Amino acid sequence: MAKTQEQELSELQLQAARDAVEKARIEKELAANQLELQRAQLEALKRENKDARAKEEATGNIRKHAAVRMKQTKEETARKQAICNHRMGGKNLDGLYNGGDVFTTYQVEYNNFGLAQCRCIRCDKIVKPGEKDFDEIFRLPRKGLEAPKPVQFRFARG
Ligand SMILES: [Zn+2]
């Protein structure tokens, strides 16, 4: 039995409606998946930002602590230099801070250009040429810590 035109039309309309439903279903699923992907991207971005903030904070703390330590070291050195009499020896507790010897703790150091400066090995005070008291300090009696001498090699003759 052949289909009537009406039946055929009705079947075509039904098929078109089914396709429309299928298309809508696919679009809905696609949108849901895109949303899920965007959520995941957002979470990843949030984590990245959080890590960056934590890193920034840690770096800031390290810098702050370094600055505090540097200031403390500077203050400690200034205290030592204020009480140091730049002399060798010394006895008991006083000897920890001040020497009682005739020899100075200033050692003469030379740089690559042969220019000298005097450095106290007890308090790290440096006196450079041209500064107050340099000539006097340079002439003070000292012992020990001589400049390194070059090693002389000799070949044995046989
Ligand atoms: Zn000193």
Residues whose N, C-alpha, C, O or C-beta is under 5 A from the ligand:
A	BS01	ZN	C84 H86 C120 R122 C123 K125
